[in-house]
Amino acid sequence: MAFTDNCDVFGSVHEDGLNRIVRHLMAQRPSLFNYATRMFAAAPERLCEPIKPHPEVVRRGNPLITVEDPLPIPGTDGLLGMDFCFQIAELVVDFHPGNQFSLPPELDPPLQWQRMALHLRVCGGIACPSPRVSDRYGDVIANLQKGLPAGAATHDNRPAATNEGQRPPITTIPSEERDCFCLDVFAVAHFELVGPDDSKKLAIRLDGLEIVDIRPEGLENSLECYIATTLRVGILPRLRIALDTLVYELGAFATISISPTPISASVPNNPAIENDLVKVFVNIGVA
Amino acid sequence: MSDFTVAVSEKAVRKLFETVRDNTHESTSGSDDLGPFSVSWDVGFRLENGSVDLQSDGSILISELDVVYDPLKLTFGIDIPELCIGGFCIIPTPFGCLLRAPRICVFSADPDISLPLDLGGLITSEISGAFRIKTRYFVDPGRTASMTNLDAEDAGVPNKWQFLLDPIWLDIDPLDIADTVGNILDQAIDNVVDGLLGFLPGWARDLIKAILGPIVDLIRAILDIGDDIDEWLSNLLGVSLGLLDFVVTIVADYFANKYPIFALEDPYPILGYDGPLIPVKVPLRNMGVAVSDTEMVLAADVGA
């Protein structure tokens, strides 16, 4: 059977190739996988996991980290926060049938037909101030709140803006120490073609996610929810491949555009995940 | 199994072939002095008909692809030997001629006749051939040793995997000249002669024609047309003007490492620039193309 029995053009990517691409992606666009406060951005050696950027990233002055606001400390009216970092240190993809790693029982192994598994090593840490420094900042907050006139706090309990439209920035409590942890996160996902017919995008949809060995269960569920939401909202949408950008100039002769082959009995899944491959079936138009 | 596989069906290959064929237009112009006459030309060609087939031996066969010469505008400059009539003495006297007939000379210019001939679409030749697709790693000569891959991309001189047509055999038939070309040439000559002698008084025109005999024959003689106009035109276009060479050169360029039919940057950008963020590029290795009788398959690996 030929690759193109039911389409004009067939494309496939093997999981080994995709995992190499992921490593290139992590080295060349590290800010997509590393999130932290400004302190960590200025001192990346303090991160929980060292980043190994591509030399070009350094030469062009690209950020290693996406800078996030500090973790707010409740009760400080939004004035104080703590530095933190969140890193995806490793990402391995396994297309059906699963053979790169074992899925935890919670994700119903073996890997299901037309699904791919992801193994992420997620590391995080909080720059934890010493009790002595924390107490000193606590004193400052206490004195500050005493001095605040009634109604000075806004609806979200932060002090009113000093100038209209502006709020004081969160101050991070300095710390010499940072506590790190790394978690093994497993996920199951599939590919979908999303968007209108004339601008389809190849997107990854998360089906389930499991963190191994976290107790109590409520904490595990919360962390799983947080990581899954980060993937669904923050990372995976940025990795969509727009099919309408896969337009080729055929010399000076013509422009080739491609569109997905419609689902049918002969093409039941498009994209399809099978035999350690993701396969895409497309038809071409020539203009 | 390769990291990447892209297969293109024979149907899609045919679609691409037809598109390339229907959008191919090349042209050239020039002039030359061929001794008894000169010629200038404005010549182009387009492609028609023909078919492409993927073969089980790994080759691609192109059959009976017509090269139609259009436009094909030739302008002949013809220098006819000067001919003078009159000037003879009507009333001779012992002291010389009292009255002479007026002297009229024709064909004094060089060239005397400009003969335009529009043969667009009337002359064809045919190409057939079989080839394989060859991959070649191309390092742009504009790339300097100090450039990184990204510098090279920014400068428009990235390394590339190129795909070229490697001929197994190539056959370009001689020019096929339509039967009507002889009539068109004769008619064009007639028109030119009528226009050329039109200014003369009737008696002078008759006299010149009487002296020269059929002037059409004269022009044909100057052009050295002979009995077989097809042979003459084929020789003129194919040999003297190198029209066939023009086509062969262009076709051969595509078959001789000059123009890749397709190219992929290496490393290949999978994500472009995002503001200040550099593009994400992956190295492509072990690039290869295989052809079967149903499809053409490109395979490549991702480098470390």
Interface residues (C-beta under 8 A of the other chain):
Chain A: A2 F3 T4 D5 C7 D8 V9 F10 G11 S12 V13 H14 D16 G17 L18 R20 I21 H24 L25 Q28 R29 S31 P55 E56 V57 R59 R60 G61 N62 P63 Y248 L250 G251 A252 F253 A254 I256 D276 L277 I284 V286
Chain B: M1 S2 D3 F4 T5 V6 A7 V8 S9 K11 A12 K15 L16 T19 V20 N23 T24 T148 N149 L150 Y259 I261 F262 I270 L271 P276 L277 I278 P279 V280 K281 V282 S292 T294 E295 V297 D301 V302 G303 A304
